[in-house]
Each structure stands twice: as C-alpha cells, then as structure tokens.
C-alpha cells in the first residue's frame, strides 16, 4: 500500500518513493531495486491501483463518481459509462480537471475533433473530473427562456378569444 506521501515500505527494500511515477515507471524502479540489492534475478513486479475513480458531471445521462477497474480508461469510455451525453451536453466543450501534486490543470476537449485522440487528457488518471459543459438550449432554459412557451400560449388564447368574440 502507498502511504499519504507516495511511499511504499517494503521489508527488504525499505521506503521507496513512488509519487508522480506512472505504473510502468514504478514497476521498473522496483525491479531495479530488487536487482541492485541482489535480492532477485529477473524479478516480476505487478502493480494494481486500488480505489481508482473518476467523476463525470454536467450534461451526461448518469453523472457521478465511477470506480475504474482497468489500468486505464479513455475519456470516450468514461462518458459512455455515464450513459453518453444527454440532450443538454455540449460535445465541443468538455472540461477535464486534473490534480497533479496539488496543482490543478484545466483542459478543454472537443469530442467532435479527431485531435481528441492526441490530447494529454485522452486517457484519464486517478481522481480526474470530467465536466460536460451545457449547450445553448440548456443555458437558455435555465435562464428563464422557458417562459416564452407559456407567454406564446397565453397570447394565442387571447387572440383566439378576441376573434371569437368579434364574430
């Protein structure tokens, strides 16, 4: 288990700092330490991330926190897990919030562009937040423009009443 400082305490190796390393880099570091100490020849190191989760919010069918069982997941797979974008989701404006060593980064992604596959946040990492921005229809609905339907209905009724009464 990794402690809060990003270290593991292995009986024959002592404390090994893994914070900031990819899974592959951590495997290689542990292999090297076992080989340098003449503890093992050709060691096989397996690392699994426990409690790997991401949050998907905004214009998706099922927003929430999702546990990830595989070693990596793409933003497209994550959105599919959340039931895809709903009618209010803006495919051209998805925000990925990533916390790396206490520093938050914000990356905008256009899911309709082929460049999405080259994005540094295409593959999500532990505790990433994916926020699907609302489209214009959702914004106008939330800002009160839904009253237009009510007003136009009342106007239609009023005009119909005037026409019926003047005949």
Secondary structure, 3 states (H helix, E strand, C coil): CCCCCCEEEECCCEEEECCCCCHHHHHHHHHHHHHHCCCCCCCCCCCCCCCCEEEEEECECCCEEEECCCCCEEHHHHHHHCCCECCCEEEEEEEEEEEECCEEEEEEECCCCHHHHHCCCCEECCCCEEEEEECHHHHHHHCCCCHHHHHHHHHHHHHHHHHHHCC
